[in-house]
Amino acid sequence: MHQYKQEFGEAFDLGFELSHFSFLKDKSWHNDVCPSFMFKAKVNSDISVGLEQSEQYLVLWVDYFKSL
């Protein structure tokens, strides 16, 4: 079972199929307000001489709307 389902319930719908994004690492935790996933990305940094590309870890937070 995925961590986000343990923390936010089996019925939690991400709005996308997690298996289609194998690079996302589930880092959800019960103290967080919503599920989160870490991934590595290449990011362009603006340098005065030009653009420099580096790898950084980013976090995708999946917010949700709970209808009444």
Secondary structure, 3 states (H helix, E strand, C coil): CCHHHHHHCCCCCCCCCHHHCCCCEECCCCCCCCCEEEEEEEEEEEECCEEEEEEEEEEEECCCCCCC
